[in-house]
Amino acid sequence: MRIPRDLSGAELVKVLGRLGYEVSRQTGSHIRLTTHIQGEHHITIPRHDPLRIGTLAAILDSVAAHHGLTREDLLHQLFG
């Protein structure tokens, strides 16, 4: 599955909510999400529309590594 090319930061925040991520703070246009599932994990998402593909790939890689998934498995779980 390909990485979505038109995903905004706000949409990514909603999608990551399915994995237990919650907004812990926001500073300007950056949103920090935190999960306590499988240990504590923090990620920062810029609230841009759309997200740059490299930024999105790095965020997805970080989330996948924390949950013990490949990026491909994570994409299927989030975007079906």
N, C-alpha and C positions, 0 to 999 in steps of 0.2 A: 504494500500500500504506500502511495506517495504522501509526502508531507503536504498538508493543505497550503495553498499559496495565498489565500485571501483571508486568513484568520487574524482577527484583531486581538489585542491584549485582553480586552474585556471578555471576549468570547472564550479565550484560553482559560481565564480565571474560572468561568462557569463550568467548563468541561473538567478542569482539574478538581473541582468540588466533588465529583463522582469518586475520586480516589481519597477523599478525606482532607483535602487541602482547604484551609480557611484563611481569609485575609487577616493578617496579624497587624499590619500597618500600611499606610500609604504616605509617601513623601513625593509631592509634586506629581509627576506622571509615572512613577514607579510604584508597583504594588508588591508587597512582600507577602508570600503565602507560607503557611506552616502546616505540617501534618505531624501527628504523633503516632501514626500507624507504622509499625516496624521500626520504631525509634523516631527521634525528632529529625525533621528535614525541612530546610528553608530554601525557597527559591524566590528570585526577584523577577518580576515580569514588567516590561515597559508597557504603558498603556498607549500603544501606537496602533494605527490602523492603515495598512496591515503591518504585521510583524515582519521584519526581515527574515528571510529563510534561514540564514546562519544562526540568528538569535533563537528562532523557534527550534531549530535542530539541537542547539546546545541545551535549551531548557528541557526538551523531551529526553535527551540523553541523560541528563541529571536525574530526572524523575524515574526513568526506566532503570537506571543503575540502583537507585534507592529501593525500588520495589522488586529488584531481581529479575527484570524482564529485558527482552531485547527491544529496540526501538520499534521494530515491526509489530511485535506483540502489543506494545503500548498503544500504537496507532489503531490497531484493530479494536482494542478495549475502549478507547476514547471515542473514535469516530466510526466504528463499526463497518 
